[in-house]
Amino acid sequence: MKFNTSPQFSRWFIIISSLIITTLILWNVSLFFDQLKEAERSKMEVYGAAVRAVEETVDIVPSRSNRDAKALARSLSGLYLKVILANTTIPTIKYNLESETYSPNNIENEDKLTQEQLALMAKEFELVNEPIPIAPGGKVDDILYYGNSPVISQLKYFPIALLVIVILFVALIYFYYLTSKASSQNLLWAGMAKETAHQIGTPLSSLVGWTEILKSENVNPSYIEEMTKDIDRLEVITERFSKIGSVPVLEEKDLIAETKAAFDYLSNRSSKLINFTLDIPQGELPVMLNAQLYGWTIENLVKNAIDAMKGKGDLSVTICRDTRFAKVQIADTGKGIPKNKFHAIFEPGYTTKKRGWGLGLSLAKRIIEEYHGGQIRVLKSEQNQGTVMQISLKLKNGH
């Protein structure tokens, strides 16, 4: 007989088994709790019986001989004392109907409590346990109120604590399930990316060879120059894909120069209906970068901005700095992003386009935040007015 040993089956088996075990434990604790309460009630009934027996002595003793009376009194007093001393945990309040007074036992600071406070406490005890009447000679003279012992009071929170532990345990398994699933997806995407880079590499090598052949022929040099640019571009893309799934090497780079290079490439190859502007400060802004992946991030943000404007509008890239961070802001005049989607747009698979996998911004977030230790976010956005995306990267020490 072959059993299902898939990871998903194992996870569900663990979760269901945990729930069954927890249910059985809670059920047993409930039975144990009821048994303890029943034992305490039996103890209180014995207590009441002892009190009742002693009080009945008042009626019995005068009718007996001196010797019998003294023996009975000693016997009942000993029993009463023994029962009283045996109860050191259960809080009790005895109410005398004739004097209308309350007598506490095993209650903290009982000598400082007023009759009004004891009356309120007796009502609280009545809600927890049914009072026991003390009726010597058949007439009820006293009522015994009693609460739960410290053991029961503490034990009643045990099922709640156990339930919290189980919930945390199930949450931990669920978290493990999500992370393992995300890890599997990451491995899949990384494998696909590396395979794509490998597949592109073969025809790319061939194109480089054909370009060299064309250079020896009577071909317009400008054509070959443009082909060379596109081949260089394909090499950059291939290198980017090959880095997915690997920890990139960061080097000290000038953020202004790297941003300008990506900006220039896209502005030269985009629609003339888009007005590109670049606002950069003088000098350099040294940061730790992987130039290939950072350029990919800028391209993703610019392409998203172009799509949001449907190929027509104003797009600006601004670089500024504060005491610790360099900030790159990419602004467009597109349709904008609803505020409740500011975080969702970075989730894998999120897209508003009919065609596309929704990976651009999730890749950008991973590149900036996981690989570069920076931050990427929607700085601001207004419906049909535009959006400003911002990248923050820590400046190199001393700048």
C-alpha positions in Angstrom: 0.0 0.0 0.0 1.4 3.4 -1.0 0.9 6.4 1.2 0.8 10.0 0.0 4.0 11.7 1.2 3.7 15.0 -0.7 4.7 18.2 1.3 1.1 19.5 1.1 -0.3 16.3 2.5 2.2 16.3 5.3 1.4 19.9 6.2 -2.4 19.2 6.3 -1.8 16.0 8.3 0.2 17.9 10.9 -2.4 20.6 11.2 -5.4 18.2 11.4 -3.5 16.0 13.9 -2.7 19.0 16.0 -6.3 20.1 16.1 -7.5 16.6 17.1 -4.9 16.3 19.9 -5.8 19.8 21.1 -9.5 19.0 21.2 -8.8 15.8 23.2 -6.6 17.7 25.6 -9.2 20.5 26.1 -12.0 17.8 26.6 -9.9 16.0 29.3 -9.1 19.3 31.0 -12.8 20.2 31.0 -13.6 16.8 32.7 -10.8 17.3 35.2 -12.0 20.8 35.9 -15.6 19.5 36.5 -14.2 16.8 38.8 -12.3 19.3 40.9 -15.3 21.5 41.2 -17.4 18.5 42.3 -14.7 17.5 44.9 -14.7 21.1 46.3 -18.5 21.1 46.6 -18.3 17.7 48.4 -15.8 19.2 50.8 -18.0 22.2 51.4 -21.0 19.9 52.1 -18.9 18.1 54.7 -17.9 21.5 56.0 -21.5 22.5 56.3 -22.5 19.2 57.9 -19.8 19.7 60.5 -21.0 23.2 61.3 -24.6 21.9 61.4 -23.6 19.1 63.7 -21.8 21.4 66.2 -24.8 23.8 66.2 -27.2 21.0 66.9 -25.1 20.2 70.0 -26.7 23.2 71.6 -30.1 21.4 71.5 -28.7 17.9 72.3 -26.3 18.4 75.1 -28.7 19.7 77.8 -30.8 16.5 77.4 -27.8 14.2 78.1 -26.0 13.4 81.3 -23.0 15.5 82.2 -20.5 12.8 81.2 -22.2 12.0 77.9 -22.6 15.7 77.1 -19.0 16.4 77.6 -17.9 13.4 75.5 -20.3 14.5 72.7 -19.1 18.0 72.8 -15.5 17.0 72.7 -16.2 14.7 69.8 -18.1 17.2 67.8 -15.6 20.0 68.6 -12.8 17.8 67.4 -14.6 17.0 64.2 -15.5 20.6 63.6 -11.9 21.7 64.3 -10.6 19.0 62.0 -12.9 20.0 59.1 -12.1 23.7 59.6 -8.3 23.1 59.6 -8.6 20.9 56.5 -10.0 23.7 54.5 -7.0 26.0 53.9 -7.7 26.9 50.2 -11.4 27.3 49.5 -12.6 30.8 50.3 -15.9 30.8 52.2 -18.4 33.2 53.7 -21.0 32.1 56.2 -24.1 34.2 56.4 -26.2 34.1 59.6 -29.9 34.7 58.9 -30.7 35.8 62.5 -27.9 38.3 63.0 -27.6 39.1 59.3 -23.8 39.0 59.5 -21.2 37.5 57.3 -18.2 35.5 58.6 -15.3 35.0 56.1 -12.7 32.3 56.0 -9.6 31.8 53.7 -10.1 35.3 52.2 -7.2 37.7 51.9 -7.3 40.6 54.4 -10.6 39.2 55.7 -10.3 41.1 59.0 -10.3 44.4 57.1 -13.4 43.7 55.0 -16.7 45.4 55.9 -20.0 43.6 56.0 -21.0 45.4 52.7 -17.9 44.2 51.0 -18.5 40.6 52.3 -22.1 40.8 51.0 -20.9 41.7 47.5 -18.3 38.9 47.6 -21.0 36.5 48.7 -23.1 37.4 45.6 -20.0 36.8 43.4 -19.5 33.4 45.0 -23.2 32.6 44.4 -22.7 33.2 40.7 -19.8 30.7 40.7 -21.1 28.0 43.1 -24.5 27.2 44.5 -24.7 28.2 48.2 -25.0 25.4 50.9 -27.8 25.9 53.5 -26.9 24.9 57.1 -30.1 23.7 58.8 -29.6 22.3 62.3 -32.9 20.7 63.4 -34.4 21.2 59.9 -34.4 25.0 60.2 -32.0 27.0 58.0 -30.0 29.3 60.2 -26.9 29.9 58.1 -26.0 29.9 54.4 -22.5 29.0 53.3 -21.2 30.8 50.2 -17.9 29.5 48.7 -15.7 30.4 45.7 -13.1 28.5 43.7 -9.8 27.5 45.2 -6.6 29.1 43.7 -6.0 25.8 41.8 -9.3 26.0 40.0 -9.0 29.7 39.4 -5.7 29.2 37.7 -6.7 26.1 35.9 -9.6 27.8 34.2 -7.1 29.8 32.1 -5.2 26.7 31.1 -7.5 25.8 28.1 -7.2 29.4 26.8 -3.4 29.3 27.1 -3.4 25.9 25.3 -5.6 27.3 22.6 -3.3 30.3 22.1 -0.3 27.9 21.8 -2.2 25.8 19.2 -3.2 28.8 17.2 0.5 30.0 17.2 1.6 26.5 16.2 -0.9 26.4 13.3 0.1 30.0 12.3 3.8 28.8 12.4 2.9 25.9 10.1 1.0 28.2 7.8 3.9 30.7 7.7 6.2 27.8 6.9 3.9 26.8 4.1 3.8 30.3 2.6 7.6 30.7 2.9 8.3 27.3 1.4 5.9 28.0 -1.4 7.5 31.4 -2.0 10.9 29.8 -1.9 9.9 27.2 -4.5 8.5 30.0 -6.7 11.7 32.0 -6.3 13.8 28.9 -7.3 11.5 28.4 -10.3 11.8 32.1 -11.4 15.5 32.0 -10.9 15.9 28.8 -12.9 13.7 30.3 -15.7 15.8 33.5 -15.7 19.1 31.6 -15.9 17.8 29.3 -18.6 16.6 32.4 -20.6 20.0 34.0 -20.2 21.6 30.7 -21.5 19.2 30.5 -24.4 19.8 34.1 -25.4 23.6 33.6 -25.2 23.8 31.2 -28.2 22.1 33.4 -30.9 23.9 36.4 -29.3 27.3 34.9 -30.0 26.2 34.3 -33.5 25.1 37.9 -34.0 28.4 39.2 -32.8 30.1 37.0 -35.4 27.8 38.2 -38.2 28.5 41.8 -37.2 32.2 41.3 -37.7 31.5 39.8 -41.1 29.3 42.8 -42.1 32.1 45.2 -41.1 34.2 43.7 -43.9 31.5 44.2 -46.4 30.3 47.4 -48.0 27.6 48.1 -45.4 26.6 51.5 -44.1 28.7 52.0 -40.9 25.7 53.6 -39.1 23.7 50.4 -39.5 26.5 48.3 -38.0 26.8 50.9 -35.2 23.2 50.5 -34.3 23.3 46.8 -34.5 26.3 46.8 -32.2 24.4 48.9 -29.7 21.5 46.5 -29.7 23.9 43.5 -29.3 25.5 45.3 -26.4 22.0 45.8 -25.0 21.2 42.1 -25.4 24.4 41.3 -23.5 23.3 43.6 -20.7 19.9 41.9 -20.5 21.5 38.4 -20.6 23.8 39.4 -17.7 20.8 40.7 -15.7 18.9 37.5 -16.1 21.9 35.4 -15.2 22.2 37.4 -11.8 18.6 36.5 -10.7 18.8 34.1 -7.8 22.4 35.0 -7.0 23.7 37.5 -4.5 24.9 40.5 -6.6 28.3 42.1 -6.1 28.0 45.8 -5.0 30.6 48.3 -6.0 31.0 52.0 -5.3 29.4 53.8 -8.2 28.2 57.3 -9.0 24.4 57.3 -8.7 24.1 60.3 -11.0 26.1 58.7 -13.8 24.3 55.4 -13.6 20.9 57.0 -13.5 21.7 59.2 -16.4 23.0 56.2 -18.5 19.7 54.4 -18.0 17.7 57.6 -18.6 19.5 58.4 -21.9 19.0 54.9 -23.3 15.3 55.0 -22.7 14.7 58.6 -23.8 16.4 57.9 -27.1 14.2 54.9 -27.8 10.9 56.1 -26.6 8.0 57.9 -28.3 8.6 61.5 -29.2 5.3 62.3 -27.6 6.9 61.9 -24.2 8.7 64.9 -22.8 11.7 63.6 -20.9 13.4 65.9 -18.3 16.4 65.1 -16.1 17.1 67.2 -13.0 20.4 66.2 -11.4 22.8 68.0 -8.9 26.4 68.9 -9.6 29.2 66.6 -8.6 28.9 62.9 -7.6 26.7 60.8 -5.3 28.7 57.7 -4.5 26.6 54.7 -3.4 27.2 50.9 -3.3 25.5 49.6 -6.4 25.2 46.7 -8.8 25.0 48.9 -12.0 23.3 46.2 -14.1 20.5 45.6 -11.6 20.1 49.3 -10.7 19.8 50.2 -14.4 17.1 47.5 -14.7 15.2 49.0 -11.9 15.2 52.5 -13.5 14.1 51.0 -16.8 11.2 49.2 -15.1 10.0 52.4 -13.4 10.4 54.5 -16.5 8.5 51.9 -18.7 5.7 51.7 -16.1 5.5 55.5 -16.1 5.2 55.5 -19.9 2.5 52.8 -19.8 0.6 54.8 -17.2 0.6 57.8 -19.6 -0.4 55.6 -22.6 2.7 56.8 -24.5 2.0 60.6 -24.2 2.9 63.0 -21.4 5.7 64.4 -19.2 8.2 62.2 -17.5 10.9 63.6 -15.2 13.7 62.0 -13.2 15.0 64.0 -10.3 18.0 63.2 -8.0 18.4 64.8 -4.6 20.0 64.0 -1.3 19.8 64.5 2.4 22.4 63.9 5.2 22.3 60.1 4.8 20.5 59.1 1.6 20.5 59.8 -2.1 17.0 59.9 -3.6 15.8 59.2 -7.1 12.3 60.4 -8.0 10.5 59.4 -11.2 7.4 61.4 -11.9 4.8 61.0 -14.6 1.5 62.6 -15.7 -0.4 59.3 -16.0 -3.6 57.9 -14.5 -2.2 57.7 -11.0 -2.5 54.9 -8.4 -5.2 54.5 -5.8 -3.9 55.0 -2.2 -5.0 51.5 -1.2 -2.8 50.0 -3.9 0.4 51.7 -2.9 1.7 48.5 -1.4 -0.1 46.0 -3.7 1.7 47.2 -6.9 4.9 45.7 -5.6 3.4 42.2 -5.1 4.4 39.6 -7.7 1.6 39.1 -10.3 -0.1 42.5 -9.7 -0.7 44.3 -13.0 -3.3 46.6 -14.6 -2.2 45.8 -18.1 -4.0 43.2 -20.3 -0.6 41.8 -21.2 2.1 41.3 -18.7 3.1 39.2 -15.8 3.3 41.9 -13.1 6.9 41.2 -12.2 8.6 44.5 -13.0 7.9 46.4 -9.7 8.3 43.3 -7.5 11.7 42.8 -9.1 12.5 46.4 -8.6 11.6 46.2 -4.9 13.7 43.1 -4.4 16.7 44.7 -6.2 16.5 47.9 -4.2 15.5 46.6 -0.7 17.0 43.1 -0.5 20.1 43.5 -2.6 20.9 47.2 -2.0 19.4 47.8 1.5 17.5 50.8 0.2 13.8 51.6 -0.1 11.4 52.0 -3.0 7.9 53.4 -2.6 5.1 55.5 -4.0 6.0 58.9 -2.8 2.7 60.4 -3.9 0.0 59.8 -6.5 -3.3 61.5 -7.6 -6.0 60.1 -9.8 -5.5 61.3 -13.4 -2.7 63.7 -12.3 0.3 61.4 -12.1 2.6 59.5 -9.8 6.0 60.0 -8.2 8.0 56.9 -7.4 11.0 57.3 -5.1 14.2 55.2 -4.6 16.3 55.9 -1.5 19.9 54.5 -1.3 22.3 55.1 1.5 25.3 57.4 0.7 28.8 56.0 1.0 30.4 57.0 4.3 32.0 60.4 4.2 29.7 61.9 1.5 
